Amino acid sequence: MNGRPQALPVFLLVRTTFQLLWQQKDDVLRLGLIPVLLCFAGYLYGQDDLVALIEAMNTIAASASTATADPSVDPYAMLPAGALSGILVMSVVLLAAYSMVTVNWLRFVLLGPMAAVGLGLNIGGPHWRYLISFVGLVLLGSLVMAVASMPASLLGIGGQVVMIAVFIVVLLVGARLIPYLVSIAVGQPMRLQESWAIARGNAVSLVVALVMAWVPFMVGVFVVNGILEIVGFAAAAPVATQFITSLFQVTGWVGQAGVLATAYRHIVGIKV
């Protein structure tokens, strides 16, 4: 791509995304149904193990802050048997749900309705390649964060600032590889170098637009769950509450996929 890449209008991206979600709400429902059920099943399977892990980590952090931690104690021994495997299974199921709804919505928006028919169960190469590529990039980013955390842990408060800076850099680098992931989803793959060049100057815009498309759904689930807690519904029907959370989660993923599709059409274009 020659010349300076087109600047992405953040608010237009987000507005277009929400307009499309409303106009195509029936398609959001049909393509989101199976991912919602997968997300719901994953949360049900692993939520207790996740809570146990969070409690164990909080206990370890509290002990470390008061200098009462016993270095000979294995923190993972505090977890129930099978907790880590439960969290792993939940993570795999959630990744499958995310990849399924994201690829299907990208194909629906960019290639047309015939590219994502029915309930979106026509899983093919683009879905698997997207999943593998996405996981690979996430693992690479996590590795960079882990390596950076080693020297940063010796810097005290300064180390926290360093980790925040590293996280932002990793996020922006990942944003420049978003066209690569979208190209895989629509079956028109590009090289990483092409994605890096195409997204030049738009990494911040992409990150901001993705956050803006995601936040309303997370605020919504927080408010709804808070109301359900107050009226006692969450305690009386925790499974139903978890299903509502899954609905918000998957709809948020669809919103982010809409941003990716609109941005891709703006800076890359699509061959139909």
Order of alpha helices (4+ residues) and beta strands (2+ residues): alpha-alpha-alpha-alpha-alpha-alpha-alpha-alpha-alpha-alpha
